[in-house]
């Protein structure tokens, strides 16, 4: 692989499709349409820099643990630890700098956002709520995008953030079923270690139900139209499929369903919001 391909694999760049659609959806609603290429580009750069900083920090803190996990032991071969540290620092500086180009509130809150992103990587060492902290990390994205457009925080992005938190916590519980034995051996914490597989999957189901309710509430609070709510009816179908696959406990199937289903949900959300907003304005 080329150096760029190794780096993108190292930070799982393809997983950007999870949080990005919700940030862009919040951007479109806040701007009542297209916010302009400049602001769009700055928001996109902030997302890329923040996620790169978060993922490299996660890899650095879990370096030795990942080596002992058969699912992740290949990661340290893609990039040296020193290069990961440099990438983390550079991405963090660029994130703060790009935030400064948007507006003052984004600049002032950019260190807070980084703190939330970095803190998640430490949580599995002392709390079973690690999946919820991952959800919190990704839930920052729609609030940040709304703040970039308006300079203020409102109810709709907070509702959407709550939905993203529940969604991410739910699918990360499913993903964590693959690492239950490794986490127990390493003394790490997770919802799956705490509750066991059956109850953890039940909790993931309830979290995804709450995510769907939050998406409905976001549409109401943002005054979205029929197009959004009709499209939203596809989300439960995708979630049910993901949970049916999760119950097989087949890691190959779980990985595929994890990426494809959640990517589809994010892209569906962005499409619904964009289409509805264009029709309204």
C-alpha positions as CSV (number, residue, x, y, z in Angstrom):
1,X,0.0,0.0,0.0
2,X,1.1,3.6,-0.6
3,X,1.8,5.8,2.4
4,X,-1.5,7.7,2.0
5,X,-3.5,4.4,1.8
6,X,-1.8,3.1,4.9
7,X,-2.6,6.3,6.8
8,X,-6.2,6.3,5.6
9,X,-6.5,2.7,6.7
10,X,-4.9,3.5,10.0
11,X,-7.5,6.1,10.9
12,X,-10.4,4.1,9.2
13,X,-11.1,7.1,7.0
14,X,-14.1,5.3,5.4
15,X,-15.9,5.5,8.8
16,X,-16.1,9.3,8.2
17,X,-19.5,8.5,6.6
18,X,-21.0,8.0,10.0
19,X,-20.8,11.5,11.6
20,X,-20.3,13.6,8.5
21,X,-23.9,13.3,7.1
22,X,-25.4,14.5,10.4
23,X,-23.0,17.5,10.5
24,X,-23.9,18.4,6.9
25,X,-27.6,17.9,7.5
26,X,-27.5,20.3,10.5
27,X,-25.5,22.7,8.3
28,X,-28.2,22.7,5.6
29,X,-31.1,23.1,8.0
30,X,-29.3,26.0,9.9
31,X,-28.5,27.8,6.6
32,X,-32.0,27.1,5.2
33,X,-30.2,25.7,2.2
34,X,-26.7,25.9,0.8
35,X,-24.4,27.9,3.0
36,X,-21.9,28.7,0.3
37,X,-18.7,26.9,-0.8
38,X,-16.4,28.7,1.7
39,X,-18.3,27.7,4.8
40,X,-19.0,24.2,3.5
41,X,-15.3,23.7,2.9
42,X,-14.3,25.0,6.4
43,X,-16.9,22.7,8.0
44,X,-15.6,19.8,6.0
45,X,-12.0,20.5,6.9
46,X,-13.0,20.8,10.6
47,X,-14.6,17.4,10.4
48,X,-11.6,15.8,8.8
49,X,-9.1,17.4,11.1
50,X,-11.1,16.6,14.2
51,X,-11.7,13.0,13.3
52,X,-8.0,12.5,12.3
53,X,-6.9,13.9,15.6
54,X,-9.3,11.7,17.5
55,X,-8.4,8.5,15.6
56,X,-4.7,9.0,15.9
57,X,-5.0,9.7,19.6
58,X,-7.1,6.6,20.0
59,X,-4.4,4.5,18.2
60,X,-1.6,6.0,20.3
61,X,-3.4,5.3,23.6
62,X,-4.4,1.8,22.6
63,X,-1.1,0.9,20.9
64,X,0.0,-2.0,23.1
65,X,-3.6,-3.2,23.6
66,X,-4.2,-3.4,19.9
67,X,-1.1,-5.5,19.4
68,X,-2.6,-8.2,21.6
69,X,-6.0,-8.2,19.9
70,X,-6.2,-10.5,16.9
71,X,-8.8,-8.1,15.3
72,X,-6.5,-5.1,15.5
73,X,-2.9,-6.4,15.8
74,X,-2.2,-5.2,12.2
75,X,-2.7,-1.5,12.9
76,X,0.7,-0.8,14.3
77,X,2.3,-2.0,11.1
78,X,0.7,0.7,9.1
79,X,2.2,3.7,10.8
80,X,4.9,4.3,13.4
81,X,3.9,5.5,16.8
82,X,6.0,8.7,16.3
83,X,4.2,9.4,13.0
84,X,0.9,8.9,14.7
85,X,1.8,11.5,17.4
86,X,2.9,14.0,14.8
87,X,-0.4,13.5,12.8
88,X,-2.4,13.9,16.0
89,X,-0.7,17.2,16.9
90,X,-0.8,18.6,13.4
91,X,-4.5,17.7,13.0
92,X,-5.4,19.3,16.3
93,X,-3.6,22.5,15.4
94,X,-5.3,22.6,12.0
95,X,-8.7,21.9,13.6
96,X,-8.4,24.9,15.9
97,X,-7.0,27.1,13.1
98,X,-9.8,26.2,10.8
99,X,-12.4,26.8,13.5
100,X,-10.9,30.3,13.9
101,X,-11.6,31.0,10.3
102,X,-15.3,30.2,10.8
103,X,-16.3,32.4,13.8
104,X,-15.3,33.3,17.3
105,X,-17.7,30.8,19.1
106,X,-16.2,27.9,17.0
107,X,-12.7,29.0,17.9
108,X,-13.5,29.2,21.7
109,X,-15.2,25.8,21.8
110,X,-12.7,24.0,19.5
111,X,-10.5,22.9,22.5
112,X,-13.6,21.6,24.3
113,X,-14.5,19.5,21.2
114,X,-11.0,18.1,21.1
115,X,-11.1,17.3,24.8
116,X,-14.3,15.3,24.4
117,X,-12.9,13.5,21.4
118,X,-9.7,12.6,23.2
119,X,-11.4,11.7,26.5
120,X,-13.3,8.9,24.9
121,X,-10.1,6.9,24.2
122,X,-9.4,6.7,27.9
123,X,-12.9,5.7,29.1
124,X,-12.8,2.0,28.6
125,X,-10.1,1.8,31.2
126,X,-12.4,2.9,34.0
127,X,-16.1,2.9,33.0
128,X,-18.5,0.5,31.3
129,X,-20.1,3.6,29.6
130,X,-17.3,3.8,27.0
131,X,-19.8,3.3,24.2
132,X,-21.8,6.3,25.4
133,X,-18.7,8.4,25.4
134,X,-18.1,7.5,21.8
135,X,-21.6,8.5,21.0
136,X,-21.0,11.8,22.8
137,X,-17.8,12.3,20.7
138,X,-19.7,12.0,17.4
139,X,-22.7,13.9,18.7
140,X,-20.6,17.0,18.8
141,X,-20.6,17.2,15.0
142,X,-24.1,18.4,14.3
143,X,-23.9,21.0,17.1
144,X,-20.6,22.2,15.7
145,X,-21.9,22.6,12.2
146,X,-25.0,24.5,13.4
147,X,-22.7,26.7,15.4
148,X,-20.5,27.3,12.3
149,X,-23.5,28.6,10.4
150,X,-25.4,30.6,13.0
151,X,-22.9,31.3,15.7
152,X,-25.3,30.0,18.3
153,X,-26.6,26.7,19.7
154,X,-30.3,25.9,19.3
155,X,-32.7,23.1,20.2
156,X,-32.8,21.3,16.9
157,X,-29.0,20.4,16.8
158,X,-29.2,19.4,20.5
159,X,-32.0,17.0,19.7
160,X,-30.1,15.7,16.7
161,X,-27.0,15.3,18.9
162,X,-29.0,13.2,21.3
163,X,-30.1,11.0,18.4
164,X,-26.5,10.6,17.2
165,X,-25.3,9.7,20.7
166,X,-27.9,6.9,21.0
167,X,-27.3,5.7,17.5
168,X,-23.5,5.5,17.9
169,X,-23.7,4.0,21.4
170,X,-26.1,1.3,20.0
171,X,-24.0,0.3,17.0
172,X,-20.8,0.4,19.0
173,X,-22.3,-2.0,21.5
174,X,-23.0,-4.4,18.6
175,X,-19.4,-3.8,17.3
176,X,-18.0,-4.5,20.8
177,X,-19.5,-8.0,20.9
178,X,-16.4,-9.0,18.9
179,X,-14.0,-7.9,21.6
180,X,-15.8,-9.2,24.7
181,X,-13.2,-11.9,25.6
182,X,-10.2,-9.6,24.7
183,X,-11.7,-6.8,26.9
184,X,-12.2,-9.2,29.8
185,X,-8.7,-10.5,29.5
186,X,-7.2,-7.0,29.3
187,X,-9.3,-5.7,32.2
188,X,-11.1,-3.2,29.9
189,X,-14.7,-2.0,30.4
190,X,-17.7,-1.9,28.0
191,X,-21.4,-2.4,28.1
192,X,-20.9,-5.9,26.7
193,X,-18.5,-6.9,29.5
194,X,-20.9,-5.4,32.0
195,X,-24.2,-6.8,30.9
196,X,-23.2,-9.8,28.8
197,X,-24.2,-10.4,25.2
198,X,-28.0,-10.8,25.4
199,X,-28.7,-7.8,27.6
200,X,-26.2,-5.6,25.8
201,X,-27.9,-6.3,22.5
202,X,-31.3,-5.5,24.0
203,X,-29.9,-2.2,25.2
204,X,-28.5,-1.5,21.8
205,X,-32.0,-2.1,20.4
206,X,-33.6,0.4,22.8
207,X,-30.9,3.0,22.0
208,X,-31.7,2.7,18.3
209,X,-35.4,3.1,19.1
210,X,-34.6,6.3,21.0
211,X,-32.4,7.4,18.0
212,X,-35.4,7.1,15.7
213,X,-37.6,9.1,18.1
214,X,-34.9,11.8,18.2
215,X,-34.8,12.0,14.4
216,X,-38.6,12.5,14.4
217,X,-38.2,15.2,17.1
218,X,-35.5,16.9,15.1
219,X,-37.7,17.0,12.0
220,X,-40.5,18.6,14.1
221,X,-38.3,21.1,15.9
222,X,-36.6,22.1,12.6
223,X,-39.9,22.4,10.8
224,X,-39.0,19.9,8.1
225,X,-41.7,18.7,5.7
226,X,-43.3,15.5,4.5
227,X,-40.3,14.4,2.4
228,X,-38.1,14.1,5.4
229,X,-40.6,12.1,7.5
230,X,-41.5,9.7,4.6
231,X,-37.8,9.0,4.0
232,X,-37.3,8.5,7.7
233,X,-39.5,5.4,7.7
234,X,-36.7,3.5,6.0
235,X,-34.4,3.9,9.0
236,X,-36.2,1.3,11.3
237,X,-35.9,-1.2,8.5
238,X,-32.2,-0.7,8.3
239,X,-31.8,-0.9,12.1
240,X,-33.8,-4.1,12.3
241,X,-31.6,-5.7,9.7
242,X,-28.5,-4.7,11.6
243,X,-29.8,-6.2,14.8
244,X,-30.8,-9.4,13.1
245,X,-27.2,-9.8,11.9
246,X,-25.9,-8.8,15.3
247,X,-27.7,-11.8,16.9
248,X,-25.8,-14.2,14.7
249,X,-22.5,-13.2,16.5
250,X,-20.7,-13.8,13.2
251,X,-17.9,-11.2,13.2
252,X,-17.6,-11.2,9.4
253,X,-21.4,-10.5,9.0
254,X,-21.3,-8.0,11.8
255,X,-18.5,-6.0,10.3
256,X,-20.2,-5.8,6.9
257,X,-23.6,-4.9,8.4
258,X,-22.0,-2.4,10.8
259,X,-20.5,-0.4,7.9
260,X,-23.1,-0.8,5.2
261,X,-26.1,-0.2,7.4
262,X,-24.9,2.7,9.4
263,X,-23.4,4.4,6.3
264,X,-26.7,4.0,4.6
265,X,-28.5,5.6,7.5
266,X,-26.2,8.6,7.5
267,X,-26.5,9.1,3.8
268,X,-30.2,8.6,3.9
269,X,-30.6,11.3,6.6
270,X,-28.5,13.8,4.6
271,X,-30.4,13.1,1.4
272,X,-33.8,13.5,3.2
273,X,-32.8,16.7,4.9
274,X,-31.2,18.2,1.8
275,X,-34.2,17.4,-0.5
276,X,-36.7,18.6,2.0
277,X,-34.9,21.8,2.7
278,X,-34.5,22.5,-1.1
279,X,-38.2,22.0,-1.6
280,X,-39.0,24.3,1.3
281,X,-36.7,27.2,0.3
